[in-house]
Amino acid sequence: MKVALLLGTLALSLGAATAPPQKVDLLIRGGTVYTGNGAPFVGDVAIRGDRIVAVGRHANVIPARTIEAKGMIVAPGFIDPHTHMEGDLASKDPAQRLVPAFLMQGVTTAFFGNDGGGDPDIAKVLGRAKDHPVGINYAAYAGFGAIRAKVVGADNRAPTPAEMAQMKRLVSDAMCQGALGLSTGLFYAPQSFAKTEEVIELAREVGKRGGSYDSHIRDESSYTVGLAAAIDEAIRIGREGRLPAHISHIKALGVDVQGQAGAIIAKVEAARRAGQMVTADQYPWSASGTSLVASLVPLWAQDGGRPALLKRFADPALTTKLREGIAENMRKRGGAEKLLIVEGRYLNKTLAAVAKERGEDAVTAAIETIRIGDPGVVSFNQSEADIKAFMARPWVMTGSDASGGHPRIYGSFARKYAYYVKDQRVLTLGQFIYRSSTLTADTFGLAGRGRLTAGAFADVVVFDPKTYAAQATYESPKLLATGVRSVVVNGVLAVDKGKMTGKAAGRALAHTPTRGTCG
């Protein structure tokens, strides 16, 4: 690969340019180019149509348009493997479908359907882009939660043989329609009611069709089985399902497990040494994002969904058990002051502040808030030492877990560069780019993406290494990142001179199932 890159670069150098120049649509000239494999160099990237046609120190081309990139970084468009942006991409508003929060960070491709929430009608999900143009490329998972809820419902029970057969059909159909694989959110009810063996059966349907298993693991903390056992479960599902296992937003969440990153890393790397493909993504923030119910309410109380939960709130016989469970989960997350409510009546107030305002203890305030609804919360629950330990591993890629009320939608990639590359020096610039593009493309088989090389799709970001940074904060999470000068999506300029062009050039990316497993 390195020899081929060197030969290609030499062939494009000024001294070797003996062929007549070719006409191209766009030339990005004079930037520091990170191709995704090999050392960076100062040179050019030439684009015609939706493809890169030349990459080298001096491209021998005649461009219709030139972008001067001296002093800039030129890299493959970033790929986000874990988002919750399906609502934006399916919006009736064309401007919302452009997803400026991503484009202004250089993200050109995103996955969704994570945490078990993906619509199993993948043909519909992927086909939507044809009539509703989008700003970025996207791929989609079939969600275990959506499938189980459709077949089994919200109750805490095992599926019948007929129900299991129906779920397997839904999974296999989704794979044959182009799903990346199966996603789970085993922390969340009703998915949490499933036994490991149930998930393995469905994972086998994915494995035989060449897909991946992506999991919000059963416990990132000490809620049920514990972090270590949940990692073991994800690895087991991948091994027995015979497919790659990917751990979503890897972390050690809460006071009981902070400091366990080293032990978790050891488990993953032992599996990798044994020949299993195990990877993870991570967002560069110390706070996670979820709902108040998921953060605090014991799983037994969620059996049957929200109507059943509200009935339990009203049952005096359960009051003590409920309050004790909520108090214990609150302790695990560091207390009421560590839970910031990011939507609804108590927007931008901690649970501790809500309790003070209402003149109640924190558990009562939580229950009364949940009676109104289930607001999103930002939960400050991770240590910097653990974040850095996970980030440094070569199998951990950049992700955002983009969801409402958290700055990770607008700033994850930019923050990782500005804080963990420039400031903290956890990664080099080259490592950051590789783990934000090439590693993700290679792990999930996105052919022709994640590299700047002749023949690849023209997904490119040009950013200023001096000013590329997140502006979004926990209090103001919707501020666009700074420093991105140009973004190209499938050969079309989506960001030009630091501003959105309004052009929607994204595509739905269907995974190709293993030959002979469909139809």
C-alpha positions, 0 to 999 in steps of 0.5 A, a space after each residue: 500500500 505504501 509503495 503504491 502511494 509513493 509511486 502514485 505521488 511520484 507519478 503526479 510530481 511536476 518532474 514526472 508529469 509527461 502526460 498532457 494535463 487533464 481537465 478537472 472540476 476542482 483542485 485543492 492546491 498546496 495544503 498539507 495532505 493526509 491521505 489516510 495512509 502514509 505520511 502527510 505532504 504538501 500537495 494537491 487533490 484534484 476532483 472530477 465528478 464525484 471522484 478524486 482523480 489525482 493526489 500528489 505534490 503537483 497535480 498535472 491538471 487544468 481545473 475549472 475551480 481552484 481552492 488555495 489551501 496553503 497552511 490548511 489541513 486537507 483530509 478525508 471527510 470525517 465519518 461518524 459511526 454513532 449518531 441519532 440524526 435520523 430525524 434531521 435527515 428525514 426532515 421536511 425542511 431541506 435546510 435541516 437535512 443539510 445537517 450543518 452541525 456535521 458539515 461545519 466540522 468536516 463530517 461527510 458521512 454518519 451512521 444512525 439507527 444505533 442503540 437498538 433504535 433503527 427502523 428495520 425497514 431499511 429499504 425505506 430508510 435508504 430510499 428516502 434520500 432519493 426524493 429528500 436530498 441530504 447534505 451528508 452520506 448516511 448508513 443505517 443499522 437495524 435496531 434490536 429495540 425496534 424489532 423486539 418492541 414490534 414483535 414482543 412488546 415492552 414486557 419483561 419476558 422471553 420471545 416465543 419460538 414463533 416470535 424469535 423466528 419473526 425477529 430473525 426474519 426482520 433482521 435478515 430482511 433488513 440486512 438484505 435491504 442494505 443495513 450495516 448490521 444489528 444495533 442494540 441498546 441492552 441498557 435500555 428497557 425493553 431491550 434489557 429484558 433480552 438474554 444474551 442468547 436471544 441477541 446471539 441468535 439474531 447476530 448470527 443472521 447478521 454475521 452470515 450476511 457480512 454485517 456488524 454488531 454494534 452495541 450500547 452495552 448492557 451496563 457501562 457502570 454498576 447498574 446491573 451486571 457491571 461494566 466488565 461483564 457487559 464488555 464480556 457479553 458484547 465480545 461473546 455476542 460477536 464471537 458466537 454470532 461470528 461477526 465484528 463487535 463494535 462497542 458504542 461510546 466506550 466509557 467507564 460511567 459513574 463513581 463505582 467504575 471510574 478508573 477501570 479503563 485499563 481493565 476494559 482495554 485489556 479485555 478488548 485487546 485479549 479478544 483482538 489477539 485471539 483473532 476477533 474483530 472488536 472495535 469501539 467509538 468514543 465521544 470526547 466529553 466527560 458528560 454522557 447524554 440520556 434521559 432522566 428515566 434511563 439515568 435513575 429509574 430501576 429497570 424493574 420499574 420500567 417493565 411495561 413502558 411509561 404507563 406501567 411506570 406511572 402506575 408504580 409511581 402512584 402505588 404506595 406499596 412500591 414507594 420505598 423500593 422505588 425511592 431507594 432504587 432512584 437514590 442509588 442510581 443517583 449516587 452512581 452518577 455522582 449526585 443530583 448536581 451532576 445531572 443537567 436537564 437539557 429540555 422541557 420545563 427545567 431546561 439548563 437546570 441541574 436536578 439539585 437546582 430543581 429540587 431546591 426550587 421545588 423545596 423537595 429532596 432530589 429523589 422526589 424532584 426526580 419523580 415529579 419531573 418524570 411525571 411531567 415527561 422524560 427529559 433529556 439529561 447531560 450526566 457528568 460521570 467520567 474521569 479524564 484519565 479514563 477518557 484519555 486511556 480509551 482514546 489512545 487505543 488504535 481500535 477506538 474511533 471518533 464518534 459523537 453519539 449526536 443527540 439533543 441537548 448535548 454539545 457533542 452534536 455540534 462539536 465532537 470532532 472539532 473538540 477532539 482535535 482542539 483539546 485532545 490533539 493540540 492541547 492535551 497531546 493524547 493523539 497526533 494530528 495524523 492519528 486523529 484524522 485516521 481514527 476519524 475517517 480511514 479506520 471507520 471506513 475500513 472497519 465497516 467496509 465503506 468502499 471508496 471512502 475514508 482515503 484521499 486516493 485516485 478513484 476514491 469518492 471525493 469526500 474531503 475536508 479542508 480545515 485551519 489547524 490554528 482555528 479548528 475548534 468546538 464552540 458548543 458548550 453544555 449551556 449553549 450546545 448549538 454553536 457551530 464549530 469554527 475553522 472548517 474552510 471547505 467540505 466536499 461531499 461526492 465532489 460537490 462543495 458543501 462548505 465553501 470559504 467557511 460557509 454552507 453552500 446549501 447544496 445537498 450531495 449526500 447519498 444513502 450508503 447500502 451495505 452489500 450483503 454476503 453473496 448468496 445469502 439473500 433472494 
